[in-house]
Amino acid sequence: MKNRKIPLNINCGLDLTGEVLFGKWKMRLLYFINEGYQRPSELQRKIPEASKRVLTAQLKELVEHELVDKLIYPQVPPKVEYSLTDFGKTLIPIIKAFGEWGDEHEDRLRAVILKTS
């Protein structure tokens, strides 16, 4: 278990969702795993701006939160594949809705983000 700088606050559904879902790459990882990209190298190619270390850490958290299963094949070199659990699959419509909202408001969001950065 990791040490937290800020105490855990899970008093409502938004807190709970944020704890398991919000990380820079978690929604994209879930989306891409659902689309069939299961190997760590495939996921790294889909998200090249993310470091391997961060992707590995976020995949580990998704496994710990029972959203993703990790299958390790007993061979040399080891082969690893990720898949969504049934619980993880329940997030896909929500993630798609976030993406559609972002697409629908792309111009406005880009303007606001560029203005504040």
N, C-alpha and C positions, 0 to 999 in steps of 0.2 A: 504494500500500500504506500502511495506517495504522500509525502508531507505537503500540507497545503499552507500557502501564505494567507489565504482568506478562508475563514471557517465555512464549512459546507452549509448551504442554505437550501433546503428542499421542502419549503412550506406549501407549495402549490404546484399545479400541473405545469405551469410555465417554468418554474425552477427545475422540476424533474426532467422536463424535455430538454432544457438547456444543458443540464448536467450530462446527459447521454448523447446529445446530438450536436451541440455546438463545439466546433473545433474547426480550424480553417478549412480542412479538407474532408471532414467526415461526411457531409451530404454528398459531395462528389464521389467519394469512395463507395458509399451505399448505392448511388445511382449507377456507377460503372460496374460494380459487382452484379447488380441486377441485370445489366445489359449483357452480361456474359464474360466480362473481363475478370478472370479469377486469379491469375498468377501475379505475384508481386511485381515482376518485371513489366507485365502488361499494364498494371495500374500506374507504375512509375512513368511509362510512356504516355499514358493518358493525362497525367498531371506532372509534366516535366519541371514545372517551377517549384515543386515541393521536393524537399530533400528526402533521401531514402530513410534517414533516421526518423524524421517527423511522420512520414507515411507509416512506417513500422509501428511507431508509438500509437498513432491514431487507430490503426487496424487492431492493435492489441486492446485498446480501450473498447472498440466496437465488439470484440470477442468477449471481453469481460462483462459488457452490458447486454450480452446475449442477443445482439442484433446480427452478428456475423459468426459463422462457423469456420474454423480453420482445420483443414485436413492436411496432415503431413504424411507423405508416402515414404515408406521405409526403403529407400534406395540411395545409391551414391551417384552423383550428388543428390542431397535431399530435394524433394519436389514438394512445394506447398501450394495449396489452392484455397481460396476463400469462397464462401457462398452465403447468401442471406438465409437467416433462420425464418421460420414462419412469422415470428415476432418482428424481425427486421423488414419483412415484406409489407407489413402494415404501414410503414413509413413512406413507401414509394409514392402513393398518391399525394401525400403532403409535400414531398420533395419536388414532384412534378408541378404542383400548384405554385410553389415558391419560384420555380424556374419560369413558369408561364407569366406570373406576375412581374418578374424581372424583365422578361421579353416585352411585355405590354407597356412597361414604363421605362424602357431602356434609355431613351433620350433624356428624360427628366432626371433619372438616377445618375447617369453619367455626368450631367451638368452639375448636379448637387455634389457628387463625390469629387469631381475635379475642382470645384470652387473651394471646397473645404480642405483639400490636401495640399 
